[in-house]
């Protein structure tokens, strides 16, 4: 691996840069950037409103800081404890999840990559390969799962017909960061191929915070004349990440670099090998109908030594997704089906790190052996009808059936906890209205959504499936508008929403390594979202582009009684009430761009009693890029950035309702990185 990496470094030193594949990099003019982003067709069906990030947005940040890019989207917040510890919340949904991202659906190039219990791992993808990220907030994406949190659609860079090039990007920075992305891209009429290899290594800001990753991506399309097209996708990630875990308030204030003492002593880490393979076939009929059918396979091999035990697991998953699109009665329709099944196998072992002479984790006797079969079937349909040239109505209906089949392979007789759980089928209707006018559009929608419980939430403290656990269900109401003002220089998007969620899933911590779930009443999520972007040409070659996004979140328990505690009326923990993300970009044609970005995050309540909260914080970052041509075929680009300019000590993620064990302080905080830098060089050869 090290030799391969050295060869890539040599490639960077000898090949110049081809700017973002044929002069469509973020350092091009704004108009070119907009054209590239619009070239990737939006995946949200019909008039369903969505927010998106393009290449120019993502390239404002370090290539390993995808959280800052996603946090530009109002209503969405990424709590990032480490490169491998991310929790994405949308409109407060998912804020109570202890670890990881759930209660939303994620697709990669149209293929679902959310597992059987609703968990999505965004860290399994290299964001240098992304061309567009699209987000549907709330359960209005009927054909995309109708999960309460919404949908995240990851799309790789689009093909550019007639171009073939080899591109390499090398980045280095603080905490011994080294990252390399090597890609070959070829596109001609009827065929395109993209091969990408990426490598990442960093020691991290904190103790026991190292991360090393290798990744490979293949995408290809073949036109089958006259009406067919085949798309191929293979994504492979192999990474090992040490785990510093959360720390208590004293350590957070005095030395945020510290790891949790027990995780440091055990040298806790996780090793993951993740494979996604898929093939899609699209066919266009003379009648105007279009069908797209995808089959896919996923595999995850996960090994994680923790202070309390060692987890060894693997998951095989497969599924299909088929969509039929067409026109009937002068309206557009989409109908389809999506089936996902996976087989989850996990075992736990004693961790004898205390008897290992300070050498970290040591696997001991086996404690459990389990298998779970999980299945989700989604059927969906939407219909768009234009009542007038300006007014469109969209109706949708989805159906979900979820089953869990749990097998205890370790215990026998009365101690065996095997069980099956079939959730009740659920219908998920939606309705949307859209009125378009010269300067923009106004919209309103209502939709029902759901979220499945995670594995821990389905089990009792004795490891038995809890037959009383129900799916979360909610109804989302939203109104908004998108406006282009001042001759198109100013774009303004605004939305107000209310989401009422019943059967709220609560993960209750009963031990350091054990959570159980239960349904606990009702929450009401209310909020306002605002996104503003302005572009002003200040000379013949210079553009000034300020932007701002604002999120207001008023999320409360309507009915929540926990034992003797009545939390009804309290604010929902884990969600900042106010959040501002802003920035300003200065561009000079194709050659130069300078960005300053800013993020303000209000205090976050840490418990359901609303007696503790994290401090609010403000972070500033800057970055700059410059490109030049060595010849017609050789291009070079340089970039540099500084993150956390004011060296603020802040919590980039928090753990809700943390409990201290053995008299220790509760560990609520995941510190963000101190001031740090990154720098890079891009080189490319065009054939």
C-alpha positions in Angstrom: 0.0 0.0 0.0 2.8 2.5 0.9 4.5 1.8 -2.4 1.3 2.4 -4.3 0.8 5.6 -2.5 4.3 6.8 -3.3 3.7 6.1 -7.0 0.6 8.3 -6.7 2.6 11.1 -5.1 5.1 10.9 -8.0 2.2 11.2 -10.4 1.1 14.3 -8.6 4.5 15.8 -8.9 4.8 15.2 -12.6 1.3 15.6 -14.0 -0.5 19.0 -14.0 -4.0 19.6 -13.2 -7.1 19.5 -15.5 -9.6 21.7 -13.7 -12.5 19.7 -12.5 -12.7 17.6 -15.6 -12.6 19.8 -18.6 -12.8 23.3 -17.1 -15.8 22.8 -14.9 -14.1 23.1 -11.5 -15.3 25.2 -8.7 -12.8 27.7 -9.8 -14.7 28.4 -13.0 -17.2 31.1 -13.4 -20.4 30.8 -11.5 -22.4 30.2 -14.6 -20.3 27.2 -15.5 -20.7 25.8 -12.0 -24.5 26.2 -12.2 -24.6 24.4 -15.5 -22.6 21.5 -14.2 -24.8 21.0 -11.2 -28.0 21.3 -13.2 -26.6 18.7 -15.6 -27.0 16.1 -12.9 -30.8 15.5 -13.0 -32.6 15.9 -9.7 -33.8 12.6 -8.3 -36.7 14.0 -6.2 -39.9 13.2 -8.1 -42.0 15.8 -9.7 -42.6 19.0 -7.6 -41.1 17.5 -4.4 -38.9 20.4 -3.0 -35.3 19.5 -2.3 -32.0 21.2 -1.4 -28.7 20.4 -3.1 -24.9 20.9 -2.9 -22.7 20.9 -6.0 -19.0 20.6 -6.5 -18.4 24.3 -5.8 -20.1 24.0 -2.4 -18.2 20.9 -1.3 -14.8 22.2 -2.4 -14.9 25.1 0.0 -13.8 22.7 2.7 -11.1 20.1 3.4 -11.8 16.9 1.4 -12.3 15.0 4.7 -14.7 17.6 6.1 -18.0 16.5 4.5 -19.9 17.5 7.7 -19.2 21.2 7.1 -20.5 20.9 3.5 -23.7 19.2 4.5 -24.3 21.7 7.3 -24.8 24.4 4.7 -28.2 22.9 4.2 -30.8 24.5 6.5 -32.7 22.1 8.6 -29.9 19.4 8.4 -27.2 19.1 11.0 -24.3 16.7 11.1 -23.0 15.9 14.6 -19.5 14.5 13.9 -17.6 12.9 16.8 -14.9 11.5 14.4 -14.5 10.6 10.7 -16.2 7.3 11.5 -18.8 8.6 14.1 -21.4 10.7 12.4 -25.1 11.4 13.2 -27.2 13.2 10.7 -30.4 14.9 11.9 -33.0 16.5 9.7 -35.6 18.7 11.4 -34.7 17.1 14.7 -35.4 13.5 13.5 -32.5 11.3 14.6 -31.3 13.5 17.4 -32.0 10.9 20.0 -30.0 8.1 18.2 -27.0 7.3 20.4 -24.6 6.5 17.6 -24.8 6.6 13.8 -27.4 7.9 11.4 -30.9 6.5 11.2 -34.5 7.5 10.5 -33.7 8.7 7.0 -33.0 6.9 3.7 -29.8 7.3 1.6 -29.2 6.4 -2.0 -25.9 6.3 -3.9 -26.4 6.8 -7.7 -30.0 5.7 -7.3 -29.2 2.5 -5.3 -30.5 2.3 -1.7 -27.6 2.0 0.8 -29.6 2.1 4.0 -29.5 -1.2 5.9 -32.4 -3.3 7.2 -32.9 -1.3 10.4 -32.6 2.1 8.8 -28.9 2.9 9.5 -27.0 4.8 6.9 -23.1 5.1 6.9 -22.2 8.3 5.0 -18.5 7.8 5.9 -18.4 4.9 3.4 -18.0 7.3 0.5 -15.3 9.6 -0.6 -16.8 13.0 -1.2 -14.1 14.0 -3.7 -16.1 11.7 -6.1 -19.4 13.5 -5.6 -20.9 15.7 -8.2 -24.1 16.5 -6.4 -25.8 15.8 -3.0 -29.5 16.3 -2.9 -31.6 16.3 0.3 -35.4 15.9 0.7 -36.3 17.0 4.2 -39.1 15.2 5.9 -41.5 12.4 4.7 -42.6 14.0 1.4 -40.4 11.8 -0.9 -43.0 9.1 -1.4 -41.0 7.2 -4.0 -37.8 7.4 -1.8 -38.9 5.6 1.3 -41.1 8.2 3.2 -38.8 8.1 6.2 -39.5 10.7 8.9 -36.1 12.3 8.5 -36.2 12.4 4.7 -33.7 11.3 2.0 -30.1 12.0 1.1 -29.2 11.3 -2.5 -25.5 11.0 -3.3 -24.5 11.3 -7.0 -21.1 10.9 -8.5 -19.7 13.4 -11.1 -21.5 13.2 -14.4 -19.8 12.0 -17.6 -18.5 14.5 -20.1 -18.9 13.2 -23.7 -15.7 13.3 -25.7 -13.3 13.7 -22.8 -10.7 11.2 -21.4 -8.3 12.2 -18.6 -6.3 11.0 -15.7 -6.6 13.2 -12.5 -4.8 13.0 -9.2 -5.4 15.1 -6.1 -3.0 15.0 -3.1 -3.9 16.6 0.2 -1.9 16.9 3.4 -2.4 18.8 6.6 -2.6 18.9 10.4 -2.6 15.8 12.5 -0.4 14.1 9.9 -3.2 14.1 7.3 -2.4 12.5 3.9 -5.2 12.0 1.4 -4.9 11.0 -2.3 -7.6 10.5 -4.9 -6.6 9.1 -8.3 -9.2 8.8 -11.0 -9.4 7.9 -14.7 -12.4 9.1 -16.6 -13.4 8.3 -20.2 -16.7 9.3 -22.0 -17.9 8.9 -25.5 -21.2 8.7 -27.2 -23.0 5.7 -25.7 -20.3 4.7 -23.2 -18.5 6.2 -20.2 -16.2 4.8 -17.5 -15.0 6.2 -14.2 -12.3 4.5 -12.1 -11.3 6.1 -8.8 -8.9 5.0 -6.0 -8.6 7.0 -2.8 -6.4 6.7 0.2 -6.7 8.6 3.6 -4.5 8.5 6.7 -4.5 10.8 9.7 -3.6 10.6 13.4 -6.6 12.8 14.3 -6.8 15.6 16.8 -7.4 13.4 19.9 -5.7 10.5 21.6 -6.6 7.1 20.0 -8.0 9.0 17.0 -6.1 7.5 14.1 -7.9 6.7 10.8 -6.7 4.9 7.7 -8.9 4.1 4.7 -8.5 2.7 1.2 -11.3 3.0 -1.3 -12.2 2.0 -4.8 -15.1 3.3 -7.0 -16.2 2.1 -10.5 -19.1 3.6 -12.4 -19.9 2.9 -16.0 -22.8 3.3 -18.5 -23.3 1.5 -21.7 -26.0 2.6 -24.2 -27.8 -0.4 -25.7 -29.3 0.8 -29.0 -31.8 1.9 -29.7 -33.7 2.3 -26.4 -31.7 0.7 -23.5 -28.9 1.7 -21.1 -26.9 -0.3 -18.6 -25.3 1.3 -15.5 -22.7 -0.4 -13.3 -21.5 0.6 -9.9 -19.0 -0.9 -7.5 -17.9 0.9 -4.3 -15.4 -0.7 -1.9 -14.1 0.8 1.3 -11.6 -0.7 3.8 -10.9 1.4 6.9 -9.6 1.1 10.4 -10.5 3.8 12.9 -9.4 4.2 16.5 -12.2 5.3 18.8 -11.5 8.1 21.4 -15.2 8.1 22.4 -17.0 10.9 24.3 -15.5 12.7 27.3 -16.9 14.4 30.4 -17.2 18.1 30.9 -14.0 18.4 33.0 -11.8 16.8 30.4 -13.6 18.7 27.6 -12.7 22.0 29.2 -9.2 21.2 30.4 -7.9 19.0 27.6 -10.2 18.2 24.7 -7.5 16.0 23.1 -8.0 13.3 25.7 -9.7 10.1 24.9 -12.1 8.4 27.3 -9.9 6.5 29.8 -11.4 3.1 29.2 -11.3 3.4 25.4 -7.7 4.5 25.6 -6.7 1.6 27.8 -8.4 -0.9 25.5 -7.1 0.9 22.4 -10.6 0.6 21.1 -11.1 0.7 17.3 -13.3 -0.5 14.5 -12.3 -2.2 11.3 -14.7 -2.1 8.4 -14.8 -3.6 4.9 -17.8 -2.4 2.9 -18.8 -3.4 -0.6 -21.6 -2.1 -2.7 -22.3 -3.6 -6.2 -25.2 -2.8 -8.4 -26.4 -2.9 -12.0 -29.3 -0.9 -13.4 -31.1 -1.2 -16.7 -33.2 1.6 -18.2 -35.4 1.2 -21.2 -37.3 3.9 -23.1 -40.4 2.9 -25.0 -41.9 4.5 -28.1 -45.0 5.2 -26.1 -43.1 7.5 -23.8 -42.8 5.1 -21.0 -39.5 4.6 -19.2 -38.5 1.7 -16.9 -35.5 1.6 -14.6 -34.7 -1.6 -12.7 -31.7 -2.0 -10.3 -30.4 -5.0 -8.5 -27.7 -4.6 -5.9 -25.6 -6.4 -3.2 -24.0 -5.1 -0.1 -21.5 -6.6 2.3 -20.2 -5.2 5.6 -17.5 -6.9 7.7 -17.1 -5.1 11.0 -14.8 -5.8 14.0 -14.8 -3.6 17.0 -13.0 -4.1 20.3 -14.7 -2.0 23.0 -13.8 -1.7 26.7 -16.9 -3.8 27.7 -16.6 -6.5 25.0 -15.5 -7.2 21.4 -18.1 -7.1 18.6 -17.5 -9.3 15.5 -20.2 -8.9 12.8 -20.9 -9.2 9.1 -24.0 -8.4 7.0 -25.0 -9.6 3.6 -27.7 -7.6 1.9 -29.4 -7.7 -1.5 -32.4 -6.1 -3.1 -34.0 -4.6 -6.2 -35.7 -1.3 -7.1 -37.9 -1.0 -10.2 -39.6 2.2 -11.4 -42.1 2.8 -14.3 -42.5 6.4 -15.4 -44.9 7.8 -18.0 -47.8 10.1 -18.9 -51.5 9.4 -18.5 -54.5 11.7 -18.7 -52.0 14.6 -19.4 -50.3 14.0 -16.1 -47.0 12.3 -15.2 -46.9 9.2 -13.0 -44.2 7.1 -11.3 -44.9 3.7 -9.8 -42.4 1.3 -8.4 -41.3 -1.2 -5.8 -38.2 -1.6 -3.7 -37.2 -4.7 -1.8 -34.3 -5.0 0.6 -33.3 -8.0 2.6 -30.2 -8.5 4.7 -28.7 -11.2 7.0 -27.0 -9.7 10.0 -24.6 -11.9 12.0 -23.0 -10.8 15.2 -21.0 -12.3 18.0 -19.5 -10.8 21.2 -16.4 -11.8 23.1 -14.9 -10.8 26.4 -12.2 -8.1 26.1 -9.3 -9.0 28.4 -7.4 -5.7 27.8 -6.8 -5.3 31.5 -4.8 -8.5 31.5 -2.8 -7.7 28.3 0.2 -5.8 29.8 -1.0 -2.4 28.4 -1.1 -3.7 24.8 -4.8 -3.0 24.3 -7.6 -5.3 23.5 -7.3 -9.1 23.7 -10.2 -11.3 22.6 -11.4 -13.7 25.2 -14.3 -16.2 25.7 -17.4 -15.9 23.5 -20.4 -14.3 25.1 -23.1 -14.5 22.3 -23.8 -15.6 18.8 -26.8 -14.1 16.9 -28.3 -13.9 13.5 -31.1 -11.6 12.3 -32.9 -11.7 9.0 -34.4 -8.3 8.1 -36.7 -7.4 5.2 -38.3 -4.2 4.0 -40.8 -4.0 1.1 -41.7 -0.5 -0.2 -44.4 0.0 -2.9 -45.0 3.5 -4.1 -46.7 5.7 -6.7 -47.0 9.4 -7.5 -49.0 11.4 -10.0 -48.4 14.9 -11.1 -51.2 16.9 -12.9 -50.9 20.4 -14.1 -54.3 22.1 -13.4 -53.2 25.3 -15.1 -50.0 26.4 -16.8 -48.8 27.6 -13.4 -50.5 25.4 -10.9 -49.5 21.7 -10.3 -50.8 19.1 -7.9 -48.9 16.0 -6.9 -50.5 13.0 -5.0 -48.5 10.0 -3.7 -49.1 6.8 -1.8 -46.5 4.4 -0.4 -46.8 1.1 1.4 -44.2 -0.5 3.7 -43.9 -3.9 5.3 -41.0 -4.7 7.6 -40.1 -8.0 9.3 -37.3 -9.0 11.7 -36.4 -12.6 12.4 -34.0 -13.0 15.3 -32.0 -16.2 15.9 -30.1 -16.9 19.2 -27.4 -19.3 18.1 -25.6 -19.3 21.5 -28.2 -20.3 24.1 -30.3 -23.4 24.2 -33.6 -24.4 25.9 -35.5 -21.9 27.9 -32.5 -19.4 27.7 -32.8 -19.2 23.9 -34.2 -15.8 22.9 -35.0 -16.5 19.2 -38.1 -14.6 18.0 -39.8 -13.1 15.0 -41.4 -9.6 14.7 -43.6 -8.6 11.8 -44.6 -4.9 12.0 -48.1 -3.9 10.9 -48.2 -2.8 7.2 -48.3 1.0 7.0 -49.8 3.3 4.3 -48.0 6.6 3.7 -50.0 9.1 1.6 -48.7 12.5 0.5 -50.1 15.6 -1.3 -48.2 18.5 -2.8 -49.2 21.8 -4.5 -46.9 24.0 -6.5 -47.6 27.4 -8.1 -45.0 28.9 -10.4 -44.6 32.5 -11.5 -42.0 34.6 -13.2 -39.9 35.1 -10.2 -40.1 31.7 -8.6 -42.7 29.3 -7.1 -44.8 28.8 -3.9 -45.4 25.3 -2.6 -47.3 23.4 0.1 -47.2 19.7 1.0 -48.4 17.2 3.6 -47.1 13.7 4.0 -47.1 10.8 6.4 -43.8 9.1 7.3 -42.4 6.4 9.6 -39.2 5.2 11.1 -38.3 1.6 12.1 -36.7 0.8 15.4 -33.0 -0.1 15.4 -31.7 -3.4 16.6 -31.1 -2.3 20.2 -34.5 -0.8 20.4 -36.2 -4.0 19.4 -34.6 -6.0 22.2 -35.4 -6.2 26.0 -32.6 -6.1 28.6 -32.7 -9.9 28.4 -32.0 -9.9 24.7 -35.5 -10.9 23.7 -37.4 -9.1 20.9 -39.9 -6.7 22.4 -43.3 -7.3 20.8 -44.6 -4.0 22.2 -42.2 -1.8 20.2 -44.0 0.1 17.4 -42.7 2.1 14.4 -42.5 5.8 14.9 -45.1 7.6 12.7 -45.6 11.2 11.9 -47.3 13.7 9.6 -45.4 16.6 8.1 -47.0 19.9 7.1 -44.9 22.4 5.0 -45.2 25.6 3.1 -42.5 27.5 1.3 -41.3 29.4 -1.7 -38.3 29.8 -3.9 -37.6 33.2 -5.4 -35.2 34.7 -8.0 -34.9 38.5 -7.5 -32.9 41.4 -8.8 -32.6 40.0 -12.3 -31.6 36.6 -11.0 -28.7 37.9 -8.8 -30.5 36.9 -5.6 -32.0 33.5 -4.9 -34.1 33.1 -1.7 -35.6 29.9 -0.4 -37.9 29.8 2.6 -39.9 27.1 4.3 -41.9 26.6 7.5 -42.9 23.2 8.7 -44.6 21.3 11.5 -44.1 17.6 12.0 -46.2 15.7 14.6 -44.6 12.4 15.6 -46.3 9.7 17.7 -44.9 6.5 19.2 -41.5 8.3 19.7 -38.7 5.7 19.9 -36.5 6.4 23.0 -33.2 4.6 23.5 -32.8 4.2 27.2 -29.2 3.4 28.4 -29.2 0.7 31.1 -25.5 -0.1 31.0 -22.3 1.2 29.4 -22.8 -1.0 26.4 -26.6 -1.6 26.4 -29.5 0.4 25.2 -33.2 -0.6 25.1 -36.0 1.0 23.2 -39.5 1.9 24.0 -42.3 4.1 22.6 -42.7 7.3 24.6 -45.5 9.5 23.5 -45.5 12.3 21.0 -43.2 15.2 19.9 -44.0 18.2 17.8 -41.3 19.6 15.5 -41.8 23.1 14.3 -39.2 25.2 12.4 -38.3 27.8 9.8 -35.6 27.5 7.2 -34.1 30.2 5.1 -31.4 30.0 2.4 -30.1 33.2 0.6 -27.5 33.4 -2.1 -26.4 36.5 -4.0 -24.0 37.0 -6.9 -22.5 40.3 -8.0 -20.1 40.9 -10.8 -17.6 43.5 -9.4 -15.6 43.7 -12.6 -15.3 42.0 -15.9 -13.5 38.9 -14.3 -14.4 39.1 -10.6 -17.5 37.7 -8.9 -18.6 38.2 -5.3 -21.0 35.5 -4.0 -22.2 35.8 -0.4 -24.6 33.2 1.0 -26.5 32.5 4.3 -28.7 29.7 5.6 -30.6 29.9 8.9 -32.5 27.2 10.8 -34.9 27.8 13.6 -36.0 24.6 15.5 -38.7 24.5 18.1 -39.0 20.8 18.9 -40.9 19.7 22.0 -42.4 16.7 23.8 -46.1 16.9 23.7 -46.5 13.7 25.8 -43.5 12.0 27.4 -43.6 10.4 30.8 -40.4 8.5 31.8 -41.1 6.6 35.0 -41.7 9.2 37.7 -40.6 12.0 35.4 -43.0 13.9 33.3 -41.1 15.7 30.5 -44.2 16.8 28.6 -43.7 20.3 27.3 -39.9 20.1 27.5 -37.7 20.9 24.5 -36.3 18.0 22.6 -32.7 17.4 23.6 -29.9 17.1 20.9 -31.1 19.9 18.6 -29.8 23.5 18.5 -32.6 26.0 18.4 -30.8 28.5 16.2 -28.2 27.7 13.6 -26.5 30.0 11.0 -24.2 28.9 8.2 -22.8 31.7 6.0 -20.0 32.3 3.6 -18.6 34.6 1.0 -16.7 33.5 -2.2 -14.6 35.7 -4.4 -13.9 34.3 -7.9 -11.7 35.4 -10.7 -12.8 33.6 -13.9 -11.5 30.1 -14.1 -8.3 30.7 -12.2 -8.9 31.8 -8.6 -11.4 31.4 -5.8 -11.3 32.5 -2.2 -13.8 31.4 0.4 -14.6 32.4 4.0 -17.2 30.2 5.7 -18.9 30.7 9.1 -21.0 28.5 11.3 -22.9 29.4 14.5 -24.5 26.6 16.5 -26.7 27.5 19.5 -26.5 25.6 22.8 -27.8 22.0 22.6 -29.8 20.5 25.5 -28.1 17.4 26.8 -31.0 15.7 28.7 -34.7 15.4 28.7 -35.1 17.4 31.9 -33.5 20.4 30.1 -31.2 21.0 33.0 -27.9 20.7 31.1 -26.7 22.1 27.8 -23.6 22.5 25.7 -22.2 25.9 25.0 -23.0 27.7 21.7 -20.1 28.2 19.4 -18.9 30.0 16.3 -16.4 28.6 13.8 -14.7 30.4 10.9 -12.9 28.6 8.0 -11.1 29.9 4.9 -9.9 28.3 1.8 -8.4 29.3 -1.5 -7.8 27.6 -4.9 -5.7 28.6 -7.9 -5.2 26.9 -11.2 -3.0 27.4 -14.2 -2.2 25.7 -17.5 1.2 24.3 -18.3 0.1 23.3 -21.7 -3.1 22.5 -23.6 -3.2 19.1 -22.0 -1.4 19.6 -18.7 -3.2 21.5 -15.9 -2.2 22.2 -12.3 -4.2 23.4 -9.4 -3.2 24.4 -5.8 -5.4 24.8 -2.8 -5.0 25.7 0.9 -7.3 26.1 3.8 -7.5 26.9 7.5 -10.2 25.5 9.7 -11.4 26.8 13.1 -9.4 30.1 12.7 -10.1 31.3 16.2 -9.1 28.0 17.8 -12.4 27.6 19.5 -13.0 24.7 21.9 -16.4 23.4 20.9 -18.4 20.2 20.9 -18.8 18.9 17.4 -21.1 16.2 18.7 -22.9 15.4 21.9 -24.3 12.3 23.5 -27.9 12.8 24.8 -28.8 11.6 28.3 -25.4 10.3 29.1 -25.0 8.3 32.3 -21.9 8.1 34.6 -21.0 4.7 35.8 -19.1 3.8 39.0 -19.2 7.4 40.2 -17.6 8.9 37.1 -18.9 12.0 35.4 -21.3 11.5 32.4 -19.5 11.7 29.1 -21.5 14.1 27.0 -18.9 15.7 24.6 -17.1 14.9 21.4 -14.6 17.8 20.9 -14.2 19.4 17.5 -10.7 19.8 16.0 -8.5 22.7 17.2 -7.2 25.1 14.6 -5.8 23.1 11.6 -4.8 23.5 8.0 -4.9 21.5 4.8 -3.1 22.0 1.5 -3.2 20.2 -1.8 -2.1 19.9 -5.4 -4.1 18.6 -8.3 -2.6 17.3 -11.5 -4.3 16.0 -14.7 -3.5 14.9 -18.2 -6.1 15.1 -20.9 -5.8 12.5 -23.7 
